[in-house]
Amino acid sequence: MLAPVQHPSCSHERGETFSVLGEHIMRLSAVFRHAYRSQTNTHRSTKVFSPRKTPVGTSGGFLWTQIRRATSSNGGSSIGTTIRTHGEKRERSEHEIATREIIQRSREELASIVKANPAIKPTLAVIQAGDDDSLLDMNKKMAGKVGLNVIQICLPQHCTEEEVMDEVQRLNEDPAVHAVFLALPPSARSRRVLNTVRPEKDVDGLSDLNVGRLISGEFSEGFPSPVAGAVMEMLARSDGPLAGKLVVLLGLEGPLKVILQGLLEREGVEVRTSQWGSDRLQKQVRQADGLVVMGAGPMTLPSSWLKPGLTVINCGPAVTPGLSAGVEQREETDCEIVPLSAALRMQNVVKSSARWVEQQRYRPWTLRPLKLQPLSPVPSDVEVSRAQTPKPISQLAEEVGLLPQELEVFGRSKAKVRLELLTRLRHQPDGKYVLVAGITPTPLGEGKSTVTIGLVQALSAHLKLNSVACLRQPSQGPTFGVKGGAAGGGYAQVIPMEEFNLHLTGDIHAITAANNLVAAAIDARILHEATQSDKALYRRLVPTVNGVRRFSAVQLRRLQRLGINKLDPGALTQEEVSSFVRLDIDPAKVTWQRVVDTNDRFLRKITIGQAPTEKAHSRQTQFDIAVASEIMAILALADGLADMKARLGRMVVGSSRSGHPVTADDLGVTGAVAVLMRDAIKPTMMQTLEGTPVFVHAGPFANIAHGNSSVLADRLALKLVGEEGYVVTEAGFGADIGMEKFFNIKCRSSGLKPDVVVLVATIRALKMHGGGPSVTAGVPLPREYTEEDLKLVSEGCSNLKKQIEIAHLFGVPVVVALNIFRTDTEAEIDLVCRIAQTSGALAAVPCHHWARGGRGSVDLARAVKEAAGRENDFRFLYSLQTPIVEKIRTIAQKVYGADDIELSPEAQAKIDYYNQQGFDTLPICMAKTHLSLSHLPDKKGVPTGFILPIRDVRASIGAGFIYPLVGTMSTMPGLPTRPCFYDIDLDPVTEEITGLF
């Protein structure tokens, strides 16, 4: 529940809250006290209702109480704020019955809500100005009868509009608050303030949207004003039906006037409005069957103007809490309109709570695809992207069932998706889980991203099936280097493609900052330990602040790992102090590298610490590309903030001189790194060219890491698409690398079970595996790749067969997607499809998404739908309990086709060390070239008879895997002679980017 807020100028010691469930009332805040009175008059046929006090005193009004008639000084009677008369017992009983009926119905509805949703605590928040609690008692009483919680925020008496709006915004964002009531003076209740309250929490129905809904008859969405409702109830209970009667609204302004006029006219009532100074006032009042009055001060109506049977409802003067001058004060019997309006308010709170519960349920999609008009020849990727106007991302989010509070918008075309979605849809069954992998690729890539995007465009825009594509965020290194971006291509793209490929929402920058903070902490710690005594280190690591010395949370965790169970810094022995302050990192065994998201070959080996202040502690190190950071792998595998933070703390950054691993938690940097990664853990939502949703999240290196988008993006998407929907995610490189790691690492971490593999192949890659000449990025293709050659294609299909076999090792059905290029011939296409199906693929489908968009992948979408509907026997390739060496051997032999493995002495020593440290039950993430099934990039097709050399074995303990190095692996790409950046430019007038693919 929201904690009550007390401003300094408020005279209460603290705001209090009423927590009311059934008959149990716990006093926590003063919210709602209202006094009212009545007096006697002999004219019993005239019913007059009015407030004793009008605490909020505006033309909109909030609460209504009964007033009575009084005898004037000249012996006549008048009606005004001094009128007092006793109503009939029968009248009182009717209104009490109405109030009881509303309360009983609300209590039953609330009980039903709470029974079905035990975690909910329906709550009304009241914003009050000053310390007058005149609205407290009646509303507290009604809340107690219904079973609602009420909380109060007390602002200064003369609070500003900005102060009120700040509090309203806070309550808008608080999911524990279901309704907001503004008990404020007129100066603080401007239209801006009223419209700041979210319509779904505006239980007084005074925002423009709710007023408009009410007037237009959209009762299912808005809230009726409880004040107007009470007035309507009293008018309806007067003699005879309302239709055909004349009701005068005297002195009313603002929303209340509009609402009442609309409601009365809807009931067939003739409505006239008038002001106190009107020349026609007497005539209008004499003709009225009902009179609803609002005055700016003590006003008088001669009793001679009132015809017998007239019902008068006085809304009271527009004053702040307290009575107008000259008003006689006297305690009298209770009146009916206060409890009635309060009961109606509570009814709205219950309704708001019910809507909130309904909103938490899965929401069917209302996706409206964007029209696509492909051109021939296909323009450049950036031209295609710019020719399509993306939907506002908030509109797309609404179409796919996301709530506004689950979205953090970045500009017009992208937004972060909050992880609270997983909590809301935790009971929702997952959709179908589709993995897109590929055959062993050429250096140009074979179009897995375009196939992924084309497939979801076909599923959602053409087959009308819910689907989400989950893609990795591209590194800026390849974007400005050789390969280019990763937004897809042609008419199967993520848009805007410039935003997708450049910065996105800053996740990679956050990883860079977090990674380099750890690196800085390592070298700083080595320096300080080398130059300070134990005592000096301890004094600085655990300083005295304001006379108090205490350990931080991360330091307490280190003490626990050391077996020191002491909380008082002064209680440690000298030996314990030494153990605590000395990490004793061996500079030669630091395994943590700095990173940057730029291809820079000259950072592959550097010397740091050359300044005079650090020169005595210089050492050799290197930079990696940012996506090779272990923090990126952690982001991709974490299942939430808590899991991510725990994994960050477990990262091993090096070893001590005694051979013990040193972690990020030992350095004390875990919390700071988690803070830098707080927003990066939320996936980014974008859209395809046809307006279907895409989640972009994480982009770990596909060789030294597992090369898949995040577990969280997949889990969010699987809930969002619904049980009959599809999530299509992509694995890096060929199936022997990206798919194997997806199954053995990502699926182990997530617990998710894939339904089908889409294996992407191209004619050019198959020709390469059949013995075609080398393919080099940036160099025109040899003629063998642009002319028909069935022999090369047939022989190259050996690689396709092998990749299908690898998928079947895991028990998952395969659909082959043949990515078509304009130089491919029908004979070549037919040949590949026949061989794929005879090799065990359920289907093999030519795909034309690059040239036609989703329409070009409809056949693939149908094949995927059929395959995903079949039962499969998904299984892992090895048990985690299998020894490290045997896990490596299993992958080498069953996946790569090696005869055996060969461990270098260094690799064997590392394995022995990991066994000793208890890391032997982690899965294996092979670091191998993606250009061949073997360790030799030039060995195409399906190499056999080779021994796989394991040069070294390293561990990403935070990410949770061991990664053997097969041959020499570069983690920092270099720039070619002519990088892509030669063609990239910015128009300073239009701000358009040119030359980006």
N, C-alpha and C positions, 0 to 999 in steps of 0.2 A: 504494500500500500504506500502511496505517496506520503512522505513526511510533511507535516504542516509547516508552513513558513511564517515567521514572525518578523515584521519590519521594526526598526528601532522606534519609530514614532507611534507604534500601536501600544496601547496602555496595558494589554494583557501581558502577563509574564511570558507565556508561550501560546501559540495556537493550539487548540485541542482537537481531537478527532473522536467522533462517535462511531464505534464499531458495533453494529447492531445485527444480531442473528437470532431470529425467533424472539423469545422473551428476554434474552440476555442482552443487557445494554452496558457497555463499558465506556465511561466518560473519558474522552481524550481531547475534545475541543469544543469551544463555544461557537456553535454555528446557528442559527435560526432561533430567535426568540421574538414573538409577536404578540402584542397586547391589543385587545379590541373590546368594545363595550356596546351596550344598547340601552335605550330608555323607552319610556312608554308614551303612547299617544292613543287617543280614542278613535282616530280614523283607521280602523283595522283593515279597510279594504285596499289601502294603498301600501304596497310592499317597497321598502326602501333599504338598500344595502350600501354600506360605505366603510372605509377603513378608519380605525382610530388613529393609526400612525401609518405613514407611507414611507418606509425606510429608504427605498430606492428612488422614489418620487420622480418618475419620468413619465412622458406621455405614453411610453410603451407599457409601463406598469408591470408589476410582478404579482403582488398578492392583493386579494380583495377581501374586505371584511364587511360585516353588516352594520349599517347605521340606522337610526330610527328618527322618527319625526318629533319635533318639539313645538311647544306653543310659544309664539312670538310675544314680545312685550305689549303689543296692542291687542292681544287676545286672539289674533289669528295664528295660523301656523305657517311655517316656511320650511324649506328644505335647503340644507347646506351642510357645512362641516360641523355645525352645532346642533343639527337635528338629531333627536334621540327618540326612539319609539320601540316598544316591545313588539316583536313579531308574534304571530300566532304559533302555538305549540305544534299544530299540524304542519306548518311551513318548516319549522325547525326539523321536525322528524323526517320530512321528505328529503331535505338536504343531507341530514345525517345518514339516511338510508343510502343515498347516492354515494356519499363519501365511503361508507362501509363497503358498498359493492365494489367500488374502484380498488380499495385497499385489499379486499379479499381476492379479487381477480389478479391483482398485481402480485400478491403474496404467493398465490398458487403458480402463476407463471414463473416467478423467480425460483421457487422450489424446484420446479421442473428443470429449469436451466442449470441450477447448481447440481442437481442429481445427475444430470447427463454430463456435466463438466465440473467435477469437484474442485478443480484448481482455481476456478474463477471466483473473484470477490467483487461483485458489482458495486461500483463506487461513484458517488457524486461529489465533485469538487466545487467549493464555493469560494469565489474571490470577493472579499469584503473590504471596504474602505473605512478606516477608523475603528474605534473600539465599541461601537454600538452593536449589540448582539440581538437586535429586535426581531430578526428573522429566525432566531434559533429554535425556540420551543416547539412551535407547530410542525416545522419541517423535520426536526429531530424525532418528534413523536410519530409522524407519518413514516419516516425512514425506518424507525424501530418496528412499527407494525408490519411493514413490508419485508424487512430483513436486509436493508441496504446499509452500506458503509457511507459515512459522510465525512469529508475532510474540509478544512478551512485554510485559506491563505489570507492573512490580514495585512493589507497595505496601509500606508499612511492616509490620514483623513483627506489630504489634498494631493493625492497621488497623480502623477502625470499619465498621459495617454501611453507614452512609451513604457512606463513601468507596468501598466496593466497588460499591454500587448506582450511584453516579455514573459509575464506569468502565464498568460493564455497560451503562448507558444510552447512553453515548458509542459503545460498540461496536455496540449495537443499531442505532444510526442510521447507522453507517458502512457504505455499500454495498460497500466493498472487503473487508469482513470477512464471511466466510460461516459461521463457527462460533466458539463461545466455550466455553472450558474453564476451570472455576474450580478452581485448584490452591491451595486455601485451608485454614486450620485450622478446626476446628469452630466456634469463636467467630464466624467471619466467614461461615459458610455456613448461615445461617438459611433458613427456608422463604421469607421475603420476598426474600432475595437470590437463591435458586434460581429463584423465580418471576419475578424481574426479567428474567432472560435470555429473549429472545424464543424461543418454542418452535421456530421454524424455524432457530435458531442453537444450540439446546441439544443438542449432539451427545453429551453424556453422559446425556441422557434422564432427568434428575432433577427437572425441573419438574413440578408437579402435572398440568398438561395432558398432557405427554408420558407420564407414568406412567399416567394414566387412559386415554390412547389405547392404550398397550401392553396394559393389562389387558383393555380391551374388544375387543381384536383389530383396532384400526385401524392396522395396520402401515404403510399407505401414506402416512400423514401424520407420525407421530411418529418418534422415534429410539430404538432399543433401547439400553439401557445397555451399553457395551462391557465393563464388569466382569461384569455378569450374562451377557453373551454368552460371555465367556471361560469362566465357570463352567459354563454349559450345554454348551459345546463339550467341556470336559474330562469332564463327566459322560457325555456322549453317546459318547465314545471309550473309556469303561470297558467291561468285559466285558458283553455282552448288551444288549438294547434297554432304554430307560429305562422304558417302560410297565410298570406293575406293581411297580416298585421303591419302596422307602421311603427318603426323604431327610430328614434332620433339619437344620433351620436353627438353629444354636446361637449365641445372643448377638447375632443380627442385629436391627437396628432400622431404622426409616425407610424411604426409598424402595427400597433394595436388597432388604430383606425382602419388601416388597409385590411388587416386580418378579419376584424369583426364585420366590416362591410361585405367582404367577399363571402364569409361564412353565412351571414344572414341572407344575402341575396340568393345563395345557393339553396336556402330553405324556403324560398318564395316570399321572403319578407321585403317590404318596401323600406328602403333605408334613406334617411336624410341626414345630412351633416350640418352642424351649425356651430357658431362661436358665441361666447357669452355676450358680446356687444352687438350681436346681430339685431337689426330692426324687425326681423321676422321671427325672433325667438319665441315670443308669447304665442303666436299663431301655431308654430310648429309643436310646441310643448302641449298646447291644448288638444291637438289632434293625435298625439302620440299614444300608442298602446304600451310602449316600452321606452324608457329613457336611460341611456348610459351616459354618465356625467364624469367629466374630468375638469378640474379647475386649477388655476395657478395660485389660489389663495382662498380665503373664506368667501364663498359665493352664496347668494340667496335666490330661491325661487318661491314666489308667493304660492301658497297652497291653493289659491283660487284658480291657478293655471292647471292644476292637476285633476284630470277626470277620474271618477271612481274606477277602481280596478287597475290603475296604472302601476306598472312595476318599474321602480327606479333603482338603478344600480349606480352607486357613486364610487368612482375610481379614486377620488381623493385629490387633494391639491398636490401640485408638483413641488414638493418640498423635500428637503433632506431630513434624516431621522429627527423626530421631535414633532411637536404639535405647533400649529400656527397660533399666532397671538390671538387671544380672546376666545380660544376654544376651551370650553369647560371640560375638565378632566374628572372622570369618575369611573371606577371599576364596575363593570356590569356583566351580564351573562354572556357566555360565548356566542359567537356568530358563526354562520354557516359557510360563507364564501372563502374564508381563510383556509380551513381544513380541506375544502373541496378543491381549491386551486393547488394546495400543497399535495393533495392526493394525486391530482392529475400530473403534477411534476414528477412525482415518484413513479407514476405509470410510464412516463416518458423515459425515465432512467432504466426501468426494467426493459422497455422496448429497445433502448440503445444497447443494453447488455445482450439481449437476444440477437440483435443484428451483428454485434461484435462476434458472438459465438458463430453465427452463420458465416460471417466473413472469414473466419479461421478455417473453414472447411475448403476442400478442393474446389476450385472455380473452373468450370468448363471454358475452353478457349473460344474466343470470338475473333480469330485471326482473319485479317483482311489482307491478302497478298498484294504486293505491288505488281502492276502490269509490266511485262517485259516485251520489248519489240526488237529482237536481235537484227543486226545489220550484217550484210555480207559484201565485202570481206569484213571480218571482225576487227573493229578498231583496237587501239592500244588499250591495255588494262586501265590506265588512268582515265582515258576518254570514256570507256564504258562505265566506269565508276561515277564519273561526273555527270553523265547523261541521265542517271537515275537520282531522283530526290528521295532520300531516306525518310521514313516516318520519324516523327519525334520519338525518342527512346521511351518517354513516359507513356506514349500511346501504345507502343508495342508491348511494354510491360503490362499494361492494363488488359490488352488483348489476350495475353497468355496467362492471366490469372495472378499476376503479382500485385501485392498491395502497395499503395504509395509509400508507406513507411518501410517497405522492404527494398527500396531503391535509393541510391545515392547518385544523383545525376551529375555527369561531367559534360558540360556543354549540351548540345542538342542531340548528339548521335551515339552517346555511350553512357553507361552507368554501371556503378558497382551494385552487386546484389548482396544484400545482407544475409548472414548465415541464419538469422531467425526464421527464414523460410523453412529450414529443415525441421525446426521445432513445430511450426504450424502444421506442416504436412507429414509429421512423423508416422501417422497411421495410414497414409496414402500408399497403396501398392506401387512398386516401381514399374516403369515401362520396360520396353525391350532394349537390350544393350548391344550395340553394334560396333565392332572394331574395324577400322579401315587400316590395312597394312599393305605391303607391296612386295614385289619380287626384288631381287638384288638390283639396285638402280644404276643408271649411268650417272656421271657427275652432274647432269642437268636436272635430275629428279624426274619422276614419272607421273606426277600429278595427283598424289594422294589427297592434297588439300582441295584441289578442284573437284575430285570425285566426291569427297566428303560434303562439300557445299552443294554440288549438283544433286546429290542424293537427298539432302534435307529439303532442297527447293522442290524436288519432285514429290517427296512424301507429303509436304505441307501445302504447297501452292497448287498441286495438281491432283493428288490423291486425297487431299483434305484430311490427312492424318497428322496428329500432333508430332512434331519432331524438333529436336535441338541439336545443333552441331557444337561439339566441344573441341576447341582448337588450342594449340600452344601459342603463346605470345612470341613473335619473332624477335631475334636479336638484331640490333642495329649493325652489328659487324657485317653479316652477309648482305644486309640492305644496301650498304655503301661499298661492299666489296664486289663479289662476282655473282652469287646466286640470285640476289634480289630479294623481294619480299615474300611473304607467306600467306597473303590474303586470298589465294586462289588465282584464277585468271579467266579472261574472256568473260562469258556470261554466267560464270559460277564464282562469284567473289563475295567477300565481306566488304561492306561499305560503311563509311568512306575509307577507301583503301589507304589513303595517306595517313589517317589517324591510326589505323590498325598497325601500320608498319613503323610509325614514328612515335615513340614515347608511350602511346596508349594512355593508361592512367598512372604511369610512373612506377609500376611494380618492379621492373628491372633496375630502375634507379634506386629504389628502396633496398633491393638486395645488394646492390653495389655499396651503398652507404653502410649497411649492416655488416657485410663481409669485411670491408676495410676498417671498420671500427674494431672488429676482432683482431685483425692484423696489427693495427696500431697498439692495441692492448698487449699483445704478445711481446713486441719489441720494447715497449715501455717497461713492462714488467722485468724483462731480462736486464735492462739497463739499471733500473732502480735496485734490484736485488744485488747487482754486481757492485753498486756504489754505496750501499747503506748497511748499517748493522741491523741485527734482529730488532733491537729496541727502537731504532729510528723508523724502521719499516712498520712496526706494530703501532707506533704512535701516529703515523700518518694514515695507515690503513683503517685504524679504529680511533678517530679523533674525538676529542671532547668538544661537544657543541652545546653552548649555553649551560655549561657546568655538568652536562650529562654525557656519559660515554656508553655507547651500546653498539652491538653488532647489527649489521644490516641483514635482511632475510637471506641473501645469497651467501653471506659469510657464515650464517648459522648452518646452512646446508653443508658448507665445506667442513665445518667443525664436526658435524655428524658423520660425514664420510671418514674423517680422521679418528672417529671414536671418542671425541671429546664432547661430553654432555654437560657443558657449562654455558650459562647465559651471561654471567658477569665478566666483562673483559679483564677486570682486576684479579680474577680468580685463577687465570691460567698460569701454569708453571713455566719456567724459562724454556724447558724442552717443548712444551706444548705451543708456546709462542713461536719457537723456531719452526716447528712443523707447520704451523698455520701460515706464517708469512713467506716461507720458502717453497715456491713451486719448482725451483731449480731446473728450469727449462734448458735442455741442451740445444743450443743454436743450430747445431748440425742436424738435429732431428725434428725441426719445425716442419710440419706438413701443410700448414695453412698458408695459402698464397693470396696476394692482393688481386683484385679483378678490375676490369674496365670493359665497357660494352663497345669496344672498337677493335677492329682487326689491326694489330700492331706487332709485327714480327720482332721488333727490337726490344720488346718487353719480355721475350721468352727467357732471357737470363739477364739479371741486373744485380748490381751491388748497392746495398742500402747502408745508411749510417756513415756517410763520408764527410759530413759536416764536422767542424772542429769539436763541437759539443758532443758528438756521438762517435767520432772516428775510431776510437778504441774498441768499439763494439759493432763494427761493420760486419756484414755477412752477405753471401750470395743468396738470391731468391729469384722469384719470377712473378709475372702477371699471367693470369688466365683470363679468357673471355668471361664476362659476367655470368652467362648462363651455365658455365661449368662450376659455379660455386655450389658447395654442399647446401647452402641456404636455399638455393633454387630447388634442389631435389627435395628438401624438407617441405618447402611450400607445396610441392606437387603431391606429397604423400600424406600430409597432415590431415586429420579429420576435424580440426577445430583449433581455436586459439590455445586452449590448454595443452592439447597434444603438440602443437607447433612449439610452444614455449618449452615443454619438456624435451622435445627433440633438439632444440637449439642448445639447451643446457648440456646435452650429452655429446655434442660435437667434440671430437678429439682433435686438438690443434697441434699436438706434438708429444714428445716424451721427455720425461725428466732424465737427468744423468744416471739415475738408478734404474731406468727402464720402465717407469710407471707412466701410463697415459695421462696427459693434462687436458682437461676439458674447458669449454667456454664457461661452465659454472665455476670451475676453479679460478678462472680469471676474474670472475665477478661481473661479467658483461652480459649475462643471459637476459636480464630484465630490459636493459637498454636496447639490445638487439630486437627483442620482442616488440618493444615500443615502435621501433623503426618499421617493423613488419605488420603492425596492427591493421593497416588498411589494405596492404598487399594480399592478405589472406582472403579477401572478398573477390570472387570472380567478376569479370567485366562482361556486360551484355552489349552486343552489337546486333547487326542484322545482315542478311544476305541481300543480293540485288533484288530478290523477289519478296523482301520484307518478312522473312522468317527468322526466328531468333538464333543467335550464336552466343555461346559462352567462350570467352577467351581468358585463359588462366594458366600461368606457369609455362616454362619452356626449357626444361632441363636438357643438357647435352645428351644426345642419343648414343654416345659411345661410352664415356666414363660414368654417365648416369643412365636413367631408364628411358628418357626420351618420350615421355607421355605428358599430356595435359593433366590437370590436377584431379585428385580424388574428389575434392569438394565440388568442383564444377560438374563432374559426372553425377554425383549424388544429388545435387540440387536439381539438375536437369531431369534425372530419372523420376523424381517426385513431381516435377512440374508438368511433364508430358502426360502423366496419368497412366493407368494400367495398359491402355491400348496404344500408347504412344511409343516413340522411338528416340533414343539418344545415340547419336553417331559420333564416335570419338576416334582420333587418329593416333597411330603409333609411328615413331620416327624410323627413318631408314627402311631396310628390308624386313620381312617377317622374321628372319633368323635373328635379328637384333631387337627391333622395337616391339614386335608381337611377343617374342619369347619373354621379354622383360615385363611387358604388360600383364601377361598371365602369371608369371612366377613372382613378380615383385608387387606390381600395382594391385592385382586382384587379391593377393594375400593381405595386403595392407587394408584394402577397402572392404573386403568380404563380398564384393559384387561378383556376379556370375555372368559372363558374356553369353549372348544368344547366337551370334553369327559373326563370321569374319568375312569382310569384303576385301579380296586380294586384288590389288591394282597391278595391271601389266600394260606395257606398251609394245608395239611392234618394233620400235627402234631398240628398246632394251633387250628384247628377245633376239634380235639380229646380232646385237653385241655379244650375247651369251652363246650364239651359234657360231661365233668365229669372226664376226665383223671387225673392222678396224677400230682403233681407239676413238673414243668420244671425248672431246675437250671443251670445257666451258669457254665461251667467247670465240670459238673457231667454228666456221661453217661445217655442217655434217658432210661426211664423204657420201658419194653417190649411192653406195650400197644401202644407205638409210632412206634415200628418197625414191628409189626405184624398187619394183617388186622383186623379191628374192625368197621364194617359198622354202628353199633348202636351208637358208640361214634361219628363217623363222622356225622351221620344224626342229632343227637341232637345238635352237635356243630355248625351246619349250621345256627342255630338261630342267632348267632353273625353276620354271613355273610349276612343274610336277613336284619338285623337291619342296617348294614352299607350301604347296597344298598338303603334302605329307607332314610337314612340321605342324601345321594347324591341326591335323587329325591326331597328332600325338597328345593334344590337349582335349580331344573329344568334342571339338567345336566344328559345326558345318561351315562350308566355304562357298561363297559366291564370287566368281571372278568378274571383275569390272575391267573391260578392255578400253583404255582411254584412247580414243580415236584422234589421229592427226590427219590433216588433209592429204598427205602423201600415202596413207595406207590404202591398200587395194582391197576389194571385196574378197578376193581369193585368200589373201593373207588373214583377213579378219575371220573368215569362215574356218580356216585351218586352225587358228588359235582356239576358237570356241569349241571345236570338236575335240581337240586334244585335252583341253581343260576339263571337259565333262567326262571323257574317258579316264581321266586321272583322278576322279573322285569329287570334283566340284559339283554341287547341286545344280548350278546354272553358270553359264558364261555369257555375259551380255555386253555388246558393243555400246559405248556411252558417248553421247554427243553434247554433253553439258557445256563444254567450252564454247561451242558455236551456237547452241540453242537454249542454254539455261536449263532449268528444271525439266522442261518438256523433253529434253534430250536424254534424260535419265529415268524416265517413267518406267521403262522395262526393268531397269536395275532395281527401282524401288519396289516393284511388284515381286521380283525375285527375292529380295531381302525380306519382304513381308512374309512370303511363303516359308522361307528358310527359318526365320525367327520364330515361327509358330510351331516348329517341330521340337520335340524333346531332344536334348543333347546330354552327353555324359562328360561334362567338363571336369577336368582333373589337372592337378599340378604335375610337373615333370619329375619332381624329386621331393622327398621329405626334408623338412628343415633339420631333422635329427641326423641326417646323413652327414658324414664328415666333409669338411670343406673340399678336400682333394677329390672325393668321389662326386660331389655336386658339380665341380668344374669338369670332370671327366664325362659325366652324363650329358652335359650341354654340348661338349666338344664332339662326342661321338654321335648322339642322337639328332642333334640339330645341325651341326656343321658338316658331319660326315667324316670326321677325323678318325684315324686309326687309334690314336692315343694322345696323351698330353705329355709335355716335358717341362718339369719345373726347374727353374734356375735355383742355385743355392740361396740367393736372396729371397726368392719367392717362397721356398720351403721354410726359411727362417721366419718370415712374416707369418706364415700359416701356423707355425709352432707357437709364435707369440700370441696370435689371436685365439688359438685354442686355450692357451694359459689364461688369457684375460676373459674368457667366457663368451667370445664373439662368434663361436663356431656354429651357432644355430641361426645365423643370419642368412638370408638368401644371397644368391650370386648375381652380380651385374657385370657381365663380360665387357671389357673395353677392347674392341676389335674393329678393324676396318669395316666399313659398310659396303665397300665396292666388290667384295667377294665373300663367298661362304667360308673361305679359308682365311688365313692370316696374311695372304699375299694378294694385294689389290689387283694384280694383272691376271690372276687365275679366275677365269670366267666360267659360266655354265655351272657344273656340279663337280668341283674338284674331289678327288679321292686319293687314298694312299698317302696322306700327309700326317705328320705329327704336329700338333698345335703347341707352340712354345709359349710358356707362361713366364715372362720376363720378371714380373714383380706382382705383388698382391697388396692392395691397399684397402682401407676401410673407411666408409662413411657411416660412423656409428650413429650420428644424429638422424640421418636419413634412414638408416637401418639396413645396409647391405655391404657386402664385401665385393670389391671390384678388382679382379685379376687383369693385368695388362698384357695383352697379346701383341708382341712387337712394340714398336715405338709409337706412342700416341701423342699428338700435339693438342694442347688445350688452349692454344692461342693462334688463331688463323692469321695469315698475312695478307697484304694487299697485292693484287696482280699488277702487271705493267699498266693496264688501263682499267682502273676500278670504275664501278657504276657512278661514282660521284662526278665524273666528267660531264655527265648528261643531266645532272640534277641542278635545278635552279629555282629561284623564287621571283615572281613578278612583284615588285614593291608596290604597285598600284592596286592590283586585284588580290594580292596575297596568294595567288594560285601557285602551286608547285608544278614544275615541269620536269620531264625526263625521269620520273619515278615509275619505271616499267611501262 
